[in-house]
Amino acid sequence: TQTTALPRCSVTGQPNFAGFPPTAGIDRWIHLSRVDPNEEVQGEIALELRVVEEAHRRVLCCRIVEARDLAPRDSSGTSDPFARVLWNGQVLETAIIKKTRFPHWDELLEFVLEDGAAVETPLVVEVWDWDMVGKNDFLGRVSGQGWSAGGRSRQGPCRLLGQPSLLGALRLRVRLTEDRILPSRYYQPLIDLLVESILCPVTSLTLLEDVCSVESRQDVATKLVKIFLGQGLVVPFLDYLNLREVSRTTDPNTLFRSNSLASKSMEQFMKVVGMPYLHEVLKSIINRIFDEKKYVELDPCKIEPSSLSEAQIRESSLGVLEGYLGDIVESIVSSTEKCPPFMRMAFKQLHKRVKDHFVEVENQDIRYIAISGFLFLRFFAPAILTPKLFHLHDQHADPQTSRTLLLLAKAVQSIGNLGLQLGQGKEAWMQPLFPFILSSIGRVKEFLDKLIDVDSEAGELPRSALLEGAPSATIKEGYLQKRKAEGLHLVSRFTFKKRYFWLSNESFSYSKSPESQVRTSVPVQRICAVERVDENAFQQAHVMQITTRDNGGQLCTMYIQCKNLNELNQWLSAIRKVTISNECMLPFCHPGVFRGNRWTCCLQTDRAGCSRTHSTVTLGDWSDPLDPDTEAQMVYRQLLLGREKLRSVAGDAAREESLRVCADAVSPRAGSGVWNYGCCSGGVTCAA
């Protein structure tokens, strides 16, 4: 007897990356193919194949055990699947199991092996969705020469891949990081060492930057920012890195141009702290650009043929761009009070360090460019160029809108550079925008002066004020599919309705459309759990549940379906982040639904919950909530990977200090013949 379980990647034609080292990651090209409804399959099937030797005959026995996660083909979100087995011209079928994507057949189909029959004939198993009217729908197919009466069944995946097409290829880069997170007390010495680094000339941060790779520097910067946020020392941390970076720079034109730890830390700091601010400044303008879909082009080589002349198109495009840019610049320069205090304090310290280091008259603008280089070139401009990555829009832009955003981002970058590089590049066709860019520089400088005009005590705000932002600011919004569970009496057929949702620090609300004036709102403080739902509960994927407590103390559950796994994780992360301080959170919940007088997950009737709830979702980027243990583990892993270099650096430093102390004989103890040399992290003692 042999059981063959086909993983999802086998049935869907997705690549199988088994055997690749997860730490090194995967970087490979995958051929694209044309869309074919019969190829859009998913799920997996379990089979048992064996040959039975009887007295006067041989029988090939194929047991169809079960299938799971099949594609929905009916309007109810389910299918009516049956399996069809083909071998040597014979066709056998299983029974039809209605309204499910997780059928369990456990049926034995037998093929008689006649004398002289070709024993190497391949066996084919197909899964179909039965339709009363019309043709049956294809759900998936597996086959292989190894599945024959004359040989052993092949274990492992059997891919449903067609011939490579001429449609091109997609480059995919995948990296898996797996860490074992220890209790908090084990990381406290490392946290203390990192905190001590910003207070002492001899620092572990310097060593950390030396040993971490360029590829991991952004991850390290994100974790360090969150560690120091948790310690309330993020401004001194950034000031230490910026001072070190400024002190090492001789040419002001190269200041913060590299991907150093200081540059990456400031960039990630703005994302962690300033995302609500970014949304308040740019979101309405970005949405208008997406809605209007205006054709804009200044490059003569890219202007599409039309009834208008090239000059007319460039003139109309200039008017559109100047209109958008005017709104963007106005929104930015009037946003001083909206900027988080910690960002303003960090920029104030940066301004001071640059001003003290570059004192020459010709370098007076560097103090502004140092700030605008981060705020405009690494924050506003990238958000305009790719709004989806900054959660400013749910979808990527179409080619026409993308071109508009690209031209706007280029202009914002030039404004952030204070126009110093205008006309020096190859894009001379941007020249019509130069007057607007130059006229905006004075306003930007005035804005930056106001931005850093902040009391130093602003840096001592509580951490909650730093992370929360404006209570009413929208954190996330978009269309989702919703169903409310009325008590515990769920009917067998589930209906999800399309609704538009908003999430802020105060409420979770929804309505039929974004323009609707009537909204249903749930206070964030009443949310008790935000969890995934098992796929077999609704026979649909990407469903989450939000459990709340009403005024009477009763628990109510809302089921919400997302379009894909990424959207599900983003909503889970966002909602859990705003509810992380709720005192009413439940320790357990049911990942299933209540049906047939019992829960589908644990088959119990009155159990309070069968699975632990979760407080966070790790997306691996700036939007993750603070998690000191996870962040410390990542920093520790980088130090561990660079331990050989650390030993070498430590050995060299120890030898230098020993020679220096013994040679200088500083700070002798009276009458003892012993000299001490120390710093805030400890000392070296030499006996004469």
N, C-alpha and C positions, 0 to 999 in steps of 0.2 A: 504494500500500500504506500502510495506517495501523495503527499499534499502539496499543491502548488498554489501559493498565494501571490497574486500579481499586484504589486504596489501601484499607487495612483499614477506615478510617472510612466509606468508601462502601458497603461490603458489610454492615457491622454496624449501620448507621444511626447511627453516632456522629457528633457535629458536627465539621465541618471548620473550623478556626480560621485557615486560611491568609489572609494579608493583614493580620493584626493585628500591630502592633509588639510584639515579644517583651519589650522592656525596659519598656514601659508596662504590659504585662500584659493579661489578658482578664478581664472581669467581665460575665457575661451569664446570662440565664435559659434553661434548656432544658426543654421540655415533657416530661412523663412520659407513658408509655403502658402499657397493660396487657401483662402477660407473655404471650407467644405462642411456643410452641416453634418454630414456623416462622420467627419473626423473630429467634431467638437464633442468629445466624450470625456467622461470622468468616472472615477470610482475604481473598485477592484473586485475580483471574484476569486473564491476559494474552490478548488477542485480536488478530487481524489481519482487517480487512475490506477488500474491494475488489470492484469490478465489472469483469468481463472481457467485452470486446466481441469476439464470435466472428463467423464469416461469416454464420450464419443465426440466431444467438440471443445473448442477453445472460445472463450468469451472475453471480449474487451469491455470492462466495466468502468463507466465514467459516472462518478457521483458528483452532482452539482450541489454543493453545500449551501453557499450563500453568496450574496453580493452586497456591497455597501457603497454609499455615496454616489449612486447613479445620477445621471443628469436628469433634471425635471423636464418632462415633455408635455405635460398637461397644464391647463390653466390653473389647476389647484396647487401647482408647485410640486406635484408628485408625478409618478409614472405607474403604468400597469405592466411590470416587467415579466418576461418569460425568457428562458434560455433555450437555444437551439444548438444541437451538436451535430456536426457533419463529419462522416468518415467513410471513405471507400464507397461513395455514392449513396450511402444510407443517411437518413435525416431523422433525428428524434428530438422531441421537445418536452420541456417541463410544463407544469401547470402555470397558469397566469395568477400572479398575486397582485391584487388591485390596490391602488392608491398607496404606494410606498416607494421609497428610494433605497430601502434596506431590506430587500427580500431574503427570506430564508426558505429554501426549497427542501434541501436534504433528500433529493430524489436520485435514484440509481437508474441510469440508462445503460442498456446492454447491447453490444454489437457482436453478432456471431461471426467468428473468423472462419470463413469457408476455406476448404482446401484449395491451394493455388492462389489465394488472394495475396496481393502485394502487402507485405507486412510493414513496409516503410511509408505507406500512405499517411500523410499528416492528418492530425485531428484538429478540427476547427470548432471553437465555441463562440457563439454569438449571443448577445443579449439584445432583446427588442422590447419596445413599448407597444403593447397591444392597443389598437384603436377599433372601436365598433364600426365607425364610419371612416372610409378612406384607408390609406396604407399605414402599415405599422411603422413606427419610428425607430431608427437604429440607435442603440445605446452603447455599443462597444463590441470589440471582437479580439480574440486572442487565438493564435495559431503558431505552429512550429513543427519542423521536421523531427525534433526530439520527442514530440508527443505522438508516438506511434506504437503499434502493437508489437513491433520487433525490437524496440529499444527502450531504455529507461527514460522516464519523463524528465524533462529538463527543469532544473530549479532556477529560480531567479526571474528577472523581468523579461517579458516579450513585448517589445515596443511596437506601437502602431505608428510608424513613421513612413512617410512616402519618400519618393526619390527627391534628392536635393533639387530645388527649383532655381530659377534665375532671378528671384525677387530680391536677392541680397541676403545679408546675414545680420544678426544682432549680437553685439559683444556684451557678454554678461560677466560681471565681476561679483563674486560671492565670498564672504569671509565670515566664519563662525568663531565667536569668542565664548569660551566656557570657563567660568570662574566658580570656585567654591567659596562662598561668603562665610566668614567666621563671625562669632559674636563680637560685639562692639569693643569689648575690653582688649581684644588682641590688636586692634588697630590704634589704640590711644597713643602708644609710644610714637608711631609713625606720624599721627596727626600733630603731636607735640613737636616733633622734629621739623615738620613743615612750617608750623606756625612760628617756631623759633627762627626759621630762615629769614623772615622779613625783619627780624629784630637784631640780627647778628651778622657781622661781616663774612663769617665763614658759613656758607649756606649749602643746604642739601638741594635747594632748587637749582643752583648752578650745576651740580652734578647730575640732577635729573634731566636737565635740558641736554647735557652732553651725551647721556647714554640712550635717550629715547630716539627712535628712528624718525625720519621726516614723515613717513606715512602715519605714524601713531601720534605725532605732535598735536594734532587737533583734538584727538580723544583725550590726551593728557591735559591739554589746556582746559577742556570742558570740565573734566573731573576736578582739577585744581580750583577753578572758579567756584564750583559748587561746594567744595570743601571749605574754602575761605568764606563763602556766603554763610555756610552753617556756623562758622566760628565768629561771624560778625566782623571779619577783618579783610573783606574783599578789596576795599579801597587801599589800605596799606600794601596788600599783596600786589595789586596792579601798579602801585607807585614804585615798589621795589623793582619789579621787572622793567618798567618804563625807564627808571633812572639808570639801570644797568645798560639798557639798550641805547639810551641817549648818550651816555658817557663813552660808549665804545664807537660811536659814529663820528666820523670826521667830515664827511660830505653831507650837508643837510639835504641834498637831493635824493639820498638813498635812505633817509630816516624811515624806519618801519616798512620798508619796501620788501623785505625778506619775510619768509614764513617762520620767524623766530617764535619762541615761546611767548614773548611779550606781545607780538602782533596777534598770534592766535588767541591768547587769553583775552585781550581786549575785544576781539571780534566775537568770541563766544560769550563774553560778559554782556555785550549789547544784546545778543539774541536771548539770553536767559532772562535778563532784567527788563529789556526794552521792547519786547514784542507787543504788549498792549499799547505802548506809545506809538510804535510803528503803525499798527492797525488804525489807531485814531487819526494819524496824520495822512496815511495814503489810501486806506481801504476804499473810501467813497470815490476817489478819483480813479483808482484802478477798475472798480466796478463799472464806472461810466465809460472808460475806454473799451472794456469788453462788450458793453451793451451797444455802443455806437458803431463799432467795427468800421471805422473810416479808413479809406485807402490813403496811405501816406508814403511818399518816397521822395528823397532828395538826390539820390545817386542816379545820374543819367543812364548808367549801364543797366540799371534794374527797373527802370520805368516800363510798365506794361503798355503795349499799344492800345490806344483808345481814340475817341473822337477829339479829345483835347490835345493841344500841343504840349511838348515837353515843358515849355516855359509856364504854361497854365497849370500843369500838374505840380510843378515845383512851387509855384506861388501859392496854390491852395494848400499844399502840404505844409508849407512854412506857416501859414495862418493857423492850421490845426495844431501843429507842434507848439507854436508859441502860446496858443490858448491853453493846452495841457500843461506846458511848463510854467506858465504864469500861475495856474492853480496849485501846482506842486510846490513851487518856491514860496508862494504866499502861505500855504499850509505849514511848510517847514519853519519859516522865519517867525510865524506867529504861535509856535508851539513851545515856547520857553517854559511856561508853567506846567505843561503836560509832561515834560521830560522827567523821568524818575530822579529823585535827589541823588541817589548813588551814582548814576551816570554823570550828573553834573559835577559831583565831587571828584570823580575819576578824571574828567576832562580838565577840571581846575588844576589838579595836581600835575597832569601832563603838560598843561600850558606853562606852569611854573618851571618844571624841569627843562623844557625846551628853551624857554626864555633865558634861564640862567646859564645854559650851556652855549647857545649861539647868540652872543651879545653883539655881533657885528651889525652895522646899520643895514647892510645889504641883505641880511637874513631876518629882517623884522617880520616878514610874512610867514616864516617857518612855524612860528607859534600857532598861527591859525591853521596852516596846512596840516600840522600834526593832528589836530582835532578833526578837521574836515576830512582828512584822509581816512579816518575810521568811520565817522558819522555818515559821510556822503559816499565815499568809494567802497566801503565794506559793509554798509548797512542799507542806506536808501537806494543806491543804484542797483545792487544785486536784487533787492526786493522788487524794484520796478521791472527788472529784466526777467525774473522768474517768480511771479507772484505766488504760484502754487507751492513752491518750496518754503515760502514764508507764511503760508496759510492765509494769504490775502485773497485767494480765489480757489474754488474747488477744482477747476479744470485747467489744463495747460492751454495756452493761447493757440488759436489757429494761425496759419502762416502770416496772414495779413495783420492781425492784431500783434503777433509776435514781432513783426518788423517795426510797428509803431512803438512798442515797448523798448526795443533795442535802440532806436534813435533817441528816445527820451532818456534812457539810461546813459547813453554816450554824453548827452548834453548835461545831465546831472553830474556826471563824473568831471566834466570840464569846469562846471561851476565849483565843485568841491576842490579842484586844483587851483582855484582862483584865477583861471584863465592863463596860467603860466605857459602851457604847452599848446595854445591855440595856433593853428597854422603850421605846426612843426611836423605833423603826421602826414600820412598818405591820403587822408580823406578830405581833400580840398572841397568836396561837394557839401561839407558841413558848414561852409563859410557863411551862408545866409543866416545861421543861428548865432554867429559870433556877436553881433550887437546886443542881442538879448542876454547872452551869457555874460558879457562884460558889464552890462547894466545891473546884473544881479549880484555882482561880487561885493559891492558896498553893503548891500542888505545882508548878505551872508556874514560878513565880518561883524556887523552890528549885532546880528543874532548870536554869533559865537561869544561876543563880549558879554551879552546878557546871560548866556547859558552858563558861563563860569562865574558869574556874579552871584555866588551862593554862600551862605554861612557855613562854616566848617562843621557846625553842630548837626547839619543835615546828614552828615555821614554816620551819625550815631542813632539813626532811626531804628526801631525794632525790625527784625528780619521779616516779620509778617507784612509790614508796610512796604518793604522792598519787593516782595514777591507777588503781592495781591494786585497792585495797580489800581486803576479806577474801578470801583465796585460795579458800576453799570456798563463798563466797557465789554463789548462782545468778544469772547475768547474764541468761539468756534460757532459756525453756522452752516446750514446746508439742508438739502432734502434727504429724508430718511423714510423708511416704511415703518408704520407704528400700529401696534395693537395693544389694547388695554385688557387685562384679565379681570373680569368681574368676579371678585371673590375667588372661590375655589372651584367654580362650576364652569370649566372650559368645555365648549362643545368640540366635537371631533374635527370640524372643518374650521381652519383658522384664516381670518381675513386681515391682511395688512393694508393700511391706507397710507397714501403718500402725504406727508406733512413736512412743513419747513420748520426747522428747529434752530433755536438760539441758546447759547450757553454763556452766562456771565458769572461773576463771583457772587451774585445775589440770587439768580434764578435760572431755571431750566424751562424754557417755554417753547410753544409750537403753535402753528396756525396752518390754514390750508395753503397759504401762499405767502411770499415775503411781503407783499403789499397789503395783506389783510390787516384790518384795524383791530380785529378781535383775536386775542391770544389767550391760550391756556398756560398758566405759569405754575411751576412748582418751586417753592423756595429751596435753595441749595441746602439749607440747614436741615431739611426734612428727609433728605436722601440717606438711606440706611445701607444700601449695597448697590454696587454696579458690577455685574458679572456676565460672563459668557453663558450662552444656552447651548446645550447639546444639540447637534445637528438633527438627530433622530426625533427630537421633541416636536419640531414643526416640519421635519423633513426638508428643511431649508438651512443653508449655511449663513454664517456671518450675522447671527442674531445675538443680541445682548438683552439683559433685563435690568431695569432700574426699579428698585424697591424703595418706597417712601412710606412715611407714617402720617396719617391724616390728623385732623384736630381731635378726633376721638381716640387716637392711639392705635387705630387699626392699620395693618400693613396692606399696601396696595402695590401691585406690580404692573409695570408697563414694559411690553416687549417691543424691541426696535430692531429692524433688519437693516444692515448696511450693504453697500454695493459690492464691497470686496474686503479682503482681510486687512489691507492697509487702512481703509477708512474705519473699520471696526476698532483696530488698535488705537488710532488717533482719537476717536471719541471716548474709548475707555480711559485712555491716558488723561485727556482733558477733564473729564468729569471727576475722575478719582483725584486729580490734582486739586480741584476746587473744594472737594469734600474731605480732604485729608485731615482737617481739624474737627470734623463733626464728631460729637460725642455719642451720637445715636447709632453708629455703625454696627451692623450685625456681625457676629463672629462666624456664622454658618449660613448657608443658603442651599437651595435646591437648583442644580443646573438643568433639571428637567421641568416638566409642567404637570399640573394636577389634572388627571384624566382617568375616567373609570374608577373614581373614588380612591385613587392612589397616585403617588408621584411616579412619573415614568423613569426617574433616575434610580431611586432606591427601592421602589415598589412598596413604600410604607405609606400609611394613611395620615398619621398625626405627628410625624417626626418634624422637629423645628428646622432641620437642615442637615444635609449629608456631605457637604463639601465646604471647606474653609473659604472665606471671602478673601479678597486681595485689596491692598491699599494703593498699589501703583501698577503701572504698565511700563516696562522698559522698552523704549523705542531706540535707544542708543544715540540720542541726539540731545540738543539743547532743551527740548520740551519735556524731558523727563523730570519728575519731581526730585527734590533733594533726597539722596540716599547715602548718608555718610559712609556706611560700611562698604557698599558697592564701589563708591568712588575711591575709597582708600585701598581697596583690593586691586583696582586697576592700576593705581600708582605703584603699589607694591610689586605688581607683576612686571611693570616696566623696569623697576630697580632690579628685580630678580633676573630679568633677561640681560641686563647690562652689568651683572655682578663682576665679571672678569675685568671690565674696564674700570669699575669702581675700585676694585682691589688695586689695580695699577695706579690709579690716581691717588688713592689713599696712601699707598706706599711711597710715592714720590713726595706727597705733601708732608708725610711724617718725617722723611729724611731731611727735607728742607727746613722744617720747623726745628728739628733736633739740632742741626748745624747752626741755625740762626740763634737759638736760645743759648747754646753753649758758647758760641763765639761772642755774643754781645754781653752775656752775663748780666742781664737786666734784672732789676728788682731783687737784690740779694737780701736774704733774711739776716738780720743783725746777729753776727757771731755764730751763724749756723753753717755757713759755707754752702747753702742751698739757694738756688735761684728758681723763681716761678715765672712761668709765662702762661697767661690764660686769656680766655675770652668768655663770652656769656654762655657758651655751650660746654665749657669745661676747661681744663688747663693741662699743661705739660710741665712736669717737675723734673729737674735735672740736679743730681747731687754732684758736688765738686769732688 
